[in-house]
Amino acid sequence: MVSDSAMIRSRAALAALALALAAPAHAAPAPGARSEAEIRQTTLSNGARRYAVPVQVGATTLMTALDTGSTGLRILPGVLAAGDAVASAEAEIYGYASGSRYEGVVGDATVAIGASRGRGPVHLIRSIGCFVYLPHCPASRTTLEKYGIASDGLPGEGFKAILGIDMAPGRVGNPLRFLGVQRWIVELPRPDESQGRLVLNPTPAEMRGYVMIPLAAPYAHERGGGLHDAVPGCLSNPEARARACGVVLMDTGAPGLAVANGDLGPAPWPDGAAAALELFDTSGGLAVREALTIGLRDQGTRLSYRREIRVSGVVIYAGIAPYFAYSVLYDPRRQMIGLKPRAPGPAPDGPHAEVLEAGR
């Protein structure tokens, strides 16, 4: 999920809140049938793009912010009807590197996304606030009643719930798992499209042609960490002969491109510069390359540099840009992410997909 200009995730901010979380005490569901949910694109008053999926909780349908960089269904107070969810006395706290943190309790609810339905844990938020080191976070900019998730703190904007669908485990984990979803595909709406799709339990035919990329250790072995779904890769600028390599996090909740701890110089590459995002396969070979133009807000390629002392090594926060070039397949059993060029072709002036080793 994003904050102001780029809600990137600090490994420590999430890990400190969630490392000790236990798995929910629900029986493992049987694999479900294929279904789809639409992904809708909206724009905040400040021009930032956001993505949401309709989710039914009990008898209430909510538009929830779609976030592939966090985990769990988390719901603000005052939006569910009586009986939609059963609250427990078990505390739940979850936070983001924007500084926003949500406190509440673990609840139990029947949830439906597309045609998939099941019962499991949700986070019933009771209060919002900021971490002490970021006191002016988005949650501080308006009242709880007017606050919306993924709103940049703009009163009355954003969403009343967030659907975190990364593959990290957690006490309030990815709800797709208790719906019987074994794999899922994210096809994000591009700037000129009104909606995309979230495919649940795709068919074998739909899973053909994806280049499979392994999750990067050690993040894939950490419970609740914000970098759980990071994959090995680099961001390069051939003209400047500059390259940052480490782990890459794709994130539907983060609209920008950022490099943490990259030693690329004092200033980001200029707008209009040609760059490439490179991802590596299970053997360490270059598997996927995405051509980018730096500085295009609509394409998610505005670039920033930062230092993150709480993060080990170089992290490339790729945000939404990879989703404009690729259909993205998540396979938690194999702990891999697959990429396949979007059809039809690249968007005008958008990121361009190049697959080097299709079908791995």
NUMILUM-867383 format. One record per residue: x, y, z of N, C-alpha, C, O in turn. Coordinates in steps of 0.001 Angstrom, whole numbers, plus 500000, padded with zeros to 6 digits. Example, Ala and Ser with C-alpha at 12.3 -4.5 7.8 and 13.67 -1.06 7.14 Angstrom:
// NUMILUM-867383
513190494310507800512300495500507800513200496700507800514236496681508465512850497750507080513670498940507140512900500030507870513409501138508039
END
This chain:
// NUMILUM-867383
500834498827500000500000500000500000500873501227500000501957501207500583500426502323499350501255503493499209500936504533500245499831504560500787501916505410500532501664506627501280501674507763500289501317507583499125502084508946500748501995510151499941502397509927498496501542509609497669503646510080498171504077509937496786504482508526496455504385508108495301504936507778497447505344506388497186505398505631498488506405505683499195504328504926498820504302504208500088505093502924499950504532501833499839506384503073499960507239501897499900507305501271501268507010501917502273507690500021501306507682499309502548509048499070503112509948498598502417509210499399504387510434499081505101510315497704505701509335497389506376511313496890505453511305495538506005511107495556507510510356494748508055511783496479508178511692496497509635510335496957510123509837496449511127509718497922509425508456498459509903507386497395509984506597497366510928507360496523508998506374495449509034506832494293509912506042493726510667508112493946509810508592492798510564508459493022512062508144492093512805508698494249512508508607494527513932507195494330514446506986494032515622506215494503513545504829494341513960504328492919513827503412492513514541504931492141512902504286490893512518505147489654512577504647488569512279506394489747512939507263488573512904506751487440513769506935486270513436506102487783514891505701486746515834504288486246515610503774485480516426503640486660514518502242486286514318502104484796514060502907484203513339501097484204514645500832482783514439499868482604513284499100483513512972499898481447512649498985481162511548497563481037512069497362480549513181496547481474511280495175481380511730494742479939511939495189479031511238493867479746512912493462478393513302492249477937512517491258477507513106492311478022511201491236477547510346491746476361509539492910476334509140490902475409509305491292474253508508491635474694507098491016475614506563492618474043506496493007474375505132491855474072504182491343472952504183491431475052503361490299474811502473490704473964501281491876473895500910489710473324500695489957472588499459490185473577498327489655474688498359490971473184497321491172474081496181489845474491495571488958473658495384489708475767495261488468476270494711488453476263493205489443475923492557487312476646492652487159476734491203487709478064490703487922478994491480487933478139489404488400479379488808487320480445488913486134480166488737487746481672489202486832482805489170487627484073488922488857484047488888486927485176488749487571486463488506486903487541489330485716487458489647487688488561489676487157489794490250487734490944489444488888490886489019486957491971489233487464493107488477488356493981489356488118494126490554489371494550488749490222495539489400489869496885488796490039497097487595489378497794489626488957499102489139490030500148489422490694500125490459490176501050488486491140502131488611490431503426488975489433503789488353490945504122489983490421505427490350491593506394490501492749505979490580491279507682490541492306508706490677491943509636491823490826510150491886492893509852492731492685510787493827492694512219493304493091512470492166492253513155494142492209514560493726493596515137493475493730516161492806494634514483494010496007514942493759496630514289492521497809514492492230495828513504491797496288512872490567496852511478490726497166510832489727496991510992491945497549509650492176496526508579491798495339508697492103497012507532491126496144506431490720496078505376491818497068505094492492494902504806491980494696503749492958493886502621492314493195502823491315493990501427492912493347500237492357492573499544493460493036499459494598491393499048493120490524498452494134489756497275493557489527497180492351489365496378494461488621495172494125487380495100495012487476495379496207486212494732494462485043494545495328485176493274496149485461492202495614484972493400497435485063492280498369483808492286499237483434493318499794483163491129499349481996491010500212482425490440501559483043489377501628482092491157502620482361490711503987481016490566504678480322491558504905480641489331505016479292489101505507478304489461504413478343488897503320477412490407504714476423490852503731476795492185503095476024492721502299477956492727503430478356494062502973479454493960501917480443493254502113479283494659500806480300494707499761481083496004499871480503497089499928482417495883499901483311497025500040484239497093498841484663496062498319484557498305498402485667498482497476486927498557498323487066499450499159487842497622498110489041497533498934490277497827498104490394497364496970491197498596498666492454498895497983493208497597497742493408496812498669493626497366496504494364496150496159495846496394496387496423497317495811496467495567497227497850495791497622498625494488497581498457493629498447499483494340496564500314493142496469501575493250497313502394492331497317501745494363498029502916494542498873502647494389500347503522494684501160501462493935500721501149493669502127500258492441502188499920491850501163499882492068503404499029490882503542497871491174504475498014491927505439496724490578504188495589490649505085494472491565504623494709492576503961493249491197504983492072492035504763491852492864506024491572492318507091491982494187505897491958495094507042490891496150506792490877496796505744489995496321507764488762497065507544488625498162508587488747497906509785488370499393508128488159500519509031486811500395509742485909499718509250486675501044510888485408500934511636484274501687510952484496502620510180483045501252511259481867501963510808481360501602509436480444502250508931481938500569508806481501500228507452480809498873507357480086498616506395481021498007508338480363496707508335479053496770509107478902497548510049478114495935508686476847495834509406476985494855510567477910494043510606476059494945511503476053494010512627475951492588512086475093492294511254476826491710512559476809490325512126477706490041510945477886488873510602478285491052510297479181490809509162480476490128509601481037489316508866480944490463510799482178489881511328482046489733512832481347490506513487482720488736513369482714488492514811484084488895515357485107488332514966484094489867516257485354490348516827485811489440517951484999488911518710487128489263518049487714488534519168488368489543520112488322490749519870488964489052521168489701489914522084491182489970521734491962490591522456491578489334520641492978489241520267493417490487519505492861490808518455494401491176520029494862492423519416495574492156518092496238491133517926495427493081517164496123493040515881496613494450515551495837495405515592497896494578515225498499495848514827499236495605513518499946494612513362499051496540512572499749496407511289500164497793510837499423498757511026501337497900510243501836499207509846502514499187508503502817498127507954502754500392507971503353500590506657504474501606506767504524502389507716505362501590505804506524502472505868506169503928505641507030504791505815504942504237505261504473505620505242504443506188506650504391507404506839504477505291507648504321505695509032502952505389509584502765505414510801501980505097508724500632504792509197500580503416509844501196502467509358499849503317510931499665502035511604498217501912512048497581502884512456497719500690511955496333500407512291496288499467513479496940498422513477495523499833514491495363499000515674493913498558515788492993499325515506493722497312516206492385496786516359492426495379516885493274495037517709491498494551516406491409493169516869491264492240515673490897492655514574491560490979515920491312489948514920489823489634514916489222489424515970489241489605513744487846489218513604487729487975512751488711487511512171486540487443512678486253486257511874485055486579511007484032487054511501485180486318509698484099486711508795484050485798507587485045485181507208482866485725506988482709485090505692483041486121504624482480487216504611483956485765503731484467486698502732484254486096501345484446484896501149483863486918500400483713486472499013484439487450498098484264488664498203485264486901497193485942487677496159485706486942494850486061485770494722485115487615493888484673486903492701483673485838493122482771486109493915483829484620492590482964483507492987483566482678494104482997481655494485484713483097494642485372482360495722484861482854497064484759484059497296484542481918497941483956482267499231484543481373500320484800480192500088484752481937501505485255481170502634485177481990503901484769483151503878485567481386505000485518482082506289486911482065506908487592481040506902487323483202507438488648483277508022488874484591508722487941485371508914490141484845509114490452486022509931490564487310509121491080487318508004490072488392509708490198489736509146490649490659510267490496490338511446491201491795509900491633492796510871490534493849510985490254494564510023489915493944512152488906494966512413489620496141513070489934496097514260489874497186512296490629498340512771489767499151513731488588499398513476490378499558514834489680500385515828490252501797515893489534502744516213491536501941515593492163503261515633493304503306514634493859502275514253493647504529514212494754504737513288495737505713513922495361506525514767496991505628513511497996506529514052499267506457513233499288505902512134500329507029513787501618507091513105502711506510513984502614506559515210503751505959513368504941505598514111505630506883514582505520507927513940506334506793515698506940507985516284507965508618515351508176509830515395508604507811514506509628508362513634509051509020512384509794509644511627507720508893512147507052509574511034505733510150511542504658509672511179505822511174512379504609511673513045503612512341512113502449512507512482504033512728510920503128513398509987502664512465508869502463512890507731502499511208509206502070510208508230500652510504507742499965511330508343500193509848506663498852510118506146497737509964507177496734510675507110497897509046508126496848508840509125496689510034510057495692510126510774497655510948510059497593512117510948496886513297510307496671514311510970496519513195509042496077514374508289494572514580508263494089515566507708493834513663508855492392513821508895491850513000510055492604512315510745490551513071510266489934512308511350489710510863510920489716510547509730489514509992511906489247508589511605488010508452510733487977507618509829486991509264510996485740509176510238485935509533508768485264508971507902486844510458508478487053510899507100488249510231506439488520510455505259488964509410507204490176508783506686489838507638505735488905506869505967490617507545504663490514506419503746491882505813503521492880506529503447491932504506503412493186503812503120493615504129501686492782504216500784494930504302501487495502504658500175494992505998499686494821506196498483494746506927500610494178508236500282495195509358500294494861510497499966496457509054500672497457510102500900497011511062501993497507512187502063496087510640502842495592511484503921494571512511503486494205513378504279494093512442502242493090513385501753491726513029502343491261511906502146491072513939503057489799513621503716488733513177502720488543513797501674488050512103503061486944511627502244487347510870500997486490510534500181488637510591500826489094509853499654489690508509500078489816508226501269490047507702499111490597506391499417489505505367499687488382505499499200489843504343500468488968503188500654488840502850502132489689503224502942487789502152502469487533501790503857488082500411504215487876499926505328488778499783503274489393498482503550490556498306502591490634498974501561491456497401502941492589497072502083492713495564501974492589494843502965492957495101500770493113493683500476494583493434500174495040493676499057495330492948501171496737492633500997496897491202500527496512490269501232497467491015499331497517489658498755498942489218498445499159488449497509499924489695499223501240489094499027501233487685499618500238487265500210502331486960499460502361485546499841502929485313501240503187484172501623503123486390502003503656486249503358502605485632504289501419485940504174503037484762505209502105484255506213501844485307507277502580486289507376500809485109508067500500486040509138499253485601509866498475484791509363499071486139511049497867485813511824496630486254511051495662485501510938496662487482510515495645487925509566496351487963508215496898488990507813496331486837507527497084486695506293496241486954505064495102487413505158496806486659503922496147486824502639494827486049502623494848484823502729493682486724502494492404486012502539492175485073501364491332484180501444492912485261500275492738484338499149493004482905499572492411481970499033493897482735500540494255481382500955493091480670501630492863479488501369492343481367502497491209480670503136489980480618502229488966480020502589490069481240501060489014481080500058489268479883499148488477479609498245490378479164499384490701478017498546491430478382497276491465477594496332492022479587497237492756480031496056494189479541496169494888479865497129494626478762495192495966478198495188496977479089494459498142479164494848496524479751493416497351480680492643496449481806492167495227481661492113497072482942491819496271484042491320497085484878490339498313484922490398496371485532489444496981486382488420496464487799488601495262488013488761497375488767488576497015490184488636497283490814487277498412490800486786496239491363486678496364492153485459495803493534485773494592493754485744496705494450486072496330495774486543495825496628485382496356496532484276494807497461485614494415498389484549495571499320484207496209499877485101495838499487482928496844500451482517496207501847482453494984501964482538497010502898482307496453504256482401495262504530481493494396505332481843495201503881480334494100504127479413492973503111479557492084503053478707492998502310480623491983501280480841491223501558482133491807502009483118489932501290482127489123501550483316489189500422484322489016500652485519489437499196483855489499498085484791490409496976484283490649496830483084490907496198485245491690495005484960491022493815485599489807493809485795491821492787485931491191491604486519492151490889487463493368490880487278491545490296488475492224489414489414491671488019489162490500487752489435492513487129488639492083485780488283492453484836489418493624484729489783491470484159489970491664483240491085491617481807490588490705481431489852492592481009490984492706479625490515492665479548488988491786478895488425493610480209488316493622480164486850493786478740486338494353477884487018493291478501485150493372477179484534494804476903484078495597477836483952495150475627483825496487475327483281496793476092482006497919476543481799495793476236481156496018476977479907496368478433480189497214479011479507495727479022481181495991480427481507497369480621482129497913481724482095497937479559482696499239479683483346500405479392482411501561479460482829500123479074481169501209478801480229501906480091479812501288481152479723503207479974479558503953481084478993504534482057479992505150483046479595504356481807481281504924482703482284506378482341482567506724481164482674507214483346482685508581483150483157508527483170484675508075484151485266508982482104485311508876481982486762510153482474487432511259482051487095509970483381488392511072484011489108510993483603490570509918483702491160512093483143491187512045482739492597512022483941493524512614484976493217511342483810494658511424484846495681512848484909496219513561483906496241513242486076496643514618486299497082514770485968498563514022486479499397515731485120498886516081484882500278516874486102500767517594486700499966516775486500502049516066485790503112514627486228503287513931485716504163514159487177502461512864487787502739511713486797502669510752486921503428511787485815501773510697484861501617510540483960502833509530483269502962511527483959503729511443483098504906511020483864506149510986483301507243510697485143505993510320485949507139508806486077507215508138486292506204508282485947508403506840486034508608506404487497508644506867488282509471505502487842507724504917489167507760505766490270507192505327491420507190506967489987506707507849491044506241507344491721504981506778491069504104507547493043504887507064493796503747507799493497502457507322493867501384508947492838502527509693492465501327509555490982501012510368490432500269508551490337501559508403488897501386508410488488499917509046487496499561507722489226499065507574488837497658508634489456496745508466489474495526509717489961497325510791490516496499511487489413495719511609488280496185511941489766494522512646488829493636514001489430493252514166490649493303514978488589492865516293489123492516516259489908491208515641489485490231516938491066491206516931491854489986517798493090490060518472493343491059517766493862488975518569495078488848517757496153488138516824495859487391518130497402488386517649498533487607518876499167486958519824499540487649518856499288485628520043499761484925519727500934484007518601501089483533520748501757483768520678502883482849521864502752481905522970503166482255521664502184480715522792501926479810523559503181479424524785503151479317522846504286479213523524505506478784524468506026479863525575506479479569524014505956481121524842506425482229525808505349482716526642505607483584525696504151482161526495503008482599526387502817484115527373502587484816525149502922484578524876502790486011523911501638486234523036501375485409524082500953487362523248499779487623523170499536489127524185499577489822521974499287489619521774498908491010521164497517491029520167497273490349521740496606491791521263495226491841521006494821493279521762495178494183519949494085493480519582493604494801518299492803494705518248491774494031517262493276495382515957492636495269514961493657494745515102494860494962513940493143494043512933493982493399511571493639493997511202492468494083510828494667494409509484494463494932508475495113494002508481496331493823507606494295493407506477494801492633505331495047493602505114494249494513504581496158493416503629496547494445502520497402493851502761498538493443501305496863493802500178497614493245499788498797494119499038499668493679500285498840495347499963499950496225500967501077496188500807502055496919502000500981495364503055502000495347503218502539493938503651501801493052502885503813493698502854504322492329504180504792491768504230505167490596505251504793492532506516505299492041507585504236491942507346503064492232508782504664491523509947503803491384511016504374492306511324505563492239511586503528493171512580504011494125513691502990494281513465501785494176514887503484494530516038502634494810516550502986496197516887504138496470516607501999497061517136502181498410518543501600498479518780500466498062519470502390499010520844501934499282521581501556498005522388500627498007521310502271496911521824501857495612523161502413495199523751501908494244523684503452495885524972504052495512525010504457494038525980504187493330523941505104493595523850505528492204524185507005492023524022507546490929524644507652493068524963509066492969523990509912493762523041509390494348524222511237493786523408512114494635522019512403494100521108512686494879521835512339492785520543512698492193520028511565491324520813510889490661518701511346491318518131510301490451518391510596488978518641511738488594518330509557488167518466509739486726517407510726486241516298510745486774517724511536485253516782512577484832515559512005484130515593510912483565514481512775484184513275512389483458513602512239481972514347513035481401513039511220481372513282510923479967514393509931479728514574509454478608515154509610480791516237508642480641515670507247480390514644506870480957516347506492479539515952505106479279516561504209480350517742504329480674515749503312480894516221502396481929515628501024481672514720500865480856516151500042482375515653498673482229515560498021483605516466498152484428514464497323483842514294496510485035514565495065484633513903494534483741515532494427485285515963493078484919515684492135486089515998492455487236515095490972485796514803489964486800515492488659486421515711488381485242515834487854487443516656486674487227515906485393487592515079485385488504516202484322486875515493483059487046516157482196488118517063482642488821515688480951488229516161480061489287517631479714489176518258479347490169518194479826487969519617479521487784520493480757487894521714480671487757519872481914488142520629483153488228520812483856486910521484484885486846520223483319485847520330483944484537519271485011484329518209484972484950519562485961483457518611487019483140517408486416482423517543485819481355516224486579483027515026485949482482514075486949481855513446486657480837513966488122482449512982489110482010513632490488482033514354490830482970513372491260481009513810492656480990512626493533480603511899493233479657512443494625481350511375495584481056512014496931480761512749497469481590511738497475479585512256498784479209511345499875479773510125499814479625511951500873480421511217501945481080511737503299480626512890503427480217510885504299480701511305505682480548511122506370481890510008506420482411512179506891482446512130507492483771511310508785483747511390509574482806510521508977484808509850510257485013508415510354484563507840511441484610507803509252484122506414509296483655505483508910484807505415507742485190504778509883485348503935509600486511502857508575486199502620507662486991502198508719485041501118507793484703501613506361484552500845505417484738502894506190484217503452504856484037504172504360485290504763503281485281504123505139486359504729504708487619506237504713487610506850503917488322506873505596486816508327505547486684509033506802487202510198507023486872508365507616487993509083508688488671510060508061489654509685507222490474511311508476489560512376507798490294512860508633491474513017509850491371513094507957492598513706508591493763514755507655494341514690506438494162515721508240495038516732507474495759516518507700497248516021508748497661516892506723498043516792506887499487517757505962500194518242504977499638518016506314501431518774505444502322517806504843503318516982505549503900517905503528503516517061502853504504517955502004505391518366500908505011518248502516506567519155501808507456518507500560508030519205499671508516517173500481507982516482499308508512516395498172507499515920497083507821516851498423506286516791497424505228518204496976504888519110497798504753518381495682504751519691495129504420519880495085502912519093494461502201520930495752502420521260495687501004520421496606500143519690497462500640520542496409498836519862497253497848518457496718497605518261495521497393517484497624497639516102497269497319515604498191496220515732499411496313515039497599495184514430498359494094512921498232494247512350497163494031512288499329494619510839499343494766510253499675493400510219500837492996509794498650492695509351498815491310507909499278491200507484499709490128507145499200492286505791499723492282504895499087491249504863497867491094504156499947490534503148499461489583503699499267488174503042498631487350504878499791487875505384499747486497505444498344485901505086498180484735505882497318486645505911495979486025504536495471485602504423494708484642503493495889486312502150495395485988501622496002484690500712495440484079502171497132484260501737497716482996502312496970481806501753497024480711503424496273482007504036495506480922503701494025480997503694493337479976503420493523482214503275492086482415501974491723483124501466492470483961501463490573482770500508489846483597501338489102484642502344488480484301500930489159485910501759488640486996501042487501487714499929487665488214501696486351487753501166485135488362501851484893489705503078484938489794501062484638490749501592484342492080501366482865492390500248482361492286502442482181492771502388480755493074503007480521494456504209480275494554502201480593495528502765480462496878503334479087497179504268478978497973502803478034496573503333476704496853504787476605496402505624476047497111505081477141495238506447477116494714507272478312495174508478478362494936506619479288495840507297480515496252507964481190495057509154481505495067507140481398494026507618482004492792506573482975492253505382482874492547507063483915491456506209484863490753506490484724489262507646484681488842505418484653488460505568484510487016505190485789486290504297486519486722505873486054485188505577487223484370505396486817482912506135485987482383504389487428482271504112487180480864503686488497480235502875489214480823504206488843479052503841490122478442502333490282478315501613489342477980501879491495478591500453491778478494499992491724477044500735492053476120498757491303476877498138491325475557496937492275475626496171492219476588496762493128474645497610493299473461498770494250473732498544495381474163499980493828473495501184494640473459501340495712474518500470495871475374502447496454474472502683497515475444501761498697475230501340498971474106501442499406476326500658500624476220501487501718475552502716501679475618500837502699474907501588503802474281502482504499475302502020504898476370503744504642474974504732505281475851504932504536477165505585505047478074504379503341477270504466502608478523505632501656478575506344501486477586505839501026479726506905500028479863506737498918478844505621498497478542507851498453478321507848497440477260508464496147477789509568496160478332507749495027477631508196493741478152509057493014477145508756492960475953510158492445477669510991491571476848511254490306477650511875490367478711510790489159477160510999487884477833512165487172477163512179487005475943513126486760477948514297486111477392514183484597477417514688483919476522513516484058478445513447482599478620512016482229478971511733481898480123511118482276478015509702482024478267509481480606478763510138479662478324508531480478479696508082479178480149508892478556481257508610477421481640509894479244481795510698478672482873509876478487484132510394478015485144
END
